[in-house]
Amino acid sequence: MLPWFLNHHKQIFDHGVMIDYHSTDRSAEIIRDLCPTWDIVVSDNPNFQADMIDYEVMRLEQNIEGWRICLNVTELMIGDYSLMDDQPNQQLLLPSMFYVDCDRQRPVDTNIPLYKQKTDGFSFEGSYVTARETSNFRERRARSLHNMPVQYPIPGRHYEEYNTKELVIFYYGWCPFNEQSLARKLQIQTQIPLVDRQRNWGFHHITNKETLEYRLEHEFIPRSRNLQHETEYYVTKHENFPNLL
């Protein structure tokens, strides 16, 4: 996911801070290659403990001025960037478009934006609080884009509501769904400490290949549709923005 994440966001932000949770693969090398001026900060946390991650992000943000947003590598911010104007003390809560790999046999190319290759999934429209009152399915919730100090909801830095639809998050946690993404999903659970398991935090990361494939086929694909029209709306906003870096 890193090439898609980095190549996209380096067009929008003049600097980035990548938190390294003790990676043992080529992640740091890829970051230095694609975004050589960005910072790589090795996490103080020995494990992937949800609340400690959030506190670490808030500490790092204290030293960052201007607009900032904390994203996972599976999330792309996209839309009308003119919302990031010069007015101080703003917090924009961005909803998520949830993409699903309904055609696993179709290969992907990291040199082409992922949103030009995969467009199936489901949108945030009608999927926030009211939907959760009648269903145990939790959609991807909103992220905070802000130019002021914020205290994140713990755990996970997720917000139940959004306050704009002109900037959104394209969430690719289930797309593409191939051997590499399966390996990424399965390795996270090895870093979740016992305290999080006891609090039932990050329970969705405690899983196996069979469960993930079942969820894709029986939970996500049946709810998906072609989101090409919605996707193109935000991609057009992105491509036509005059001040991309």
Number of C-alpha atoms within 10 A of each C-alpha: 19 15 19 19 20 18 17 17 18 16 13 16 12 11 14 18 14 19 19 15 16 15 10 8 8 8 15 16 11 14 20 13 11 14 17 11 13 15 14 15 13 12 16 13 13 11 18 19 19 18 17 15 21 19 16 14 17 17 11 13 17 11 7 15 10 11 17 18 15 18 17 13 16 16 21 21 24 22 23 20 17 13 13 17 10 11 8 12 12 16 19 20 23 24 30 27 27 25 26 27 23 23 13 12 10 10 10 15 9 13 9 12 15 21 18 12 14 23 24 23 24 20 20 19 10 9 17 19 13 9 13 13 9 8 8 8 11 11 18 21 23 23 27 21 20 19 21 16 15 14 9 17 12 14 15 15 21 15 18 14 14 18 13 12 17 16 24 24 25 23 22 24 20 21 23 24 19 14 10 11 14 16 12 12 19 16 14 15 19 11 13 20 16 11 11 15 15 9 9 10 18 18 13 10 17 16 14 14 13 8 11 18 13 11 13 17 15 10 13 18 18 11 12 18 15 15 17 14 10 12 20 15 13 22 17 13 17 21 13 12 14 10 11 14 9
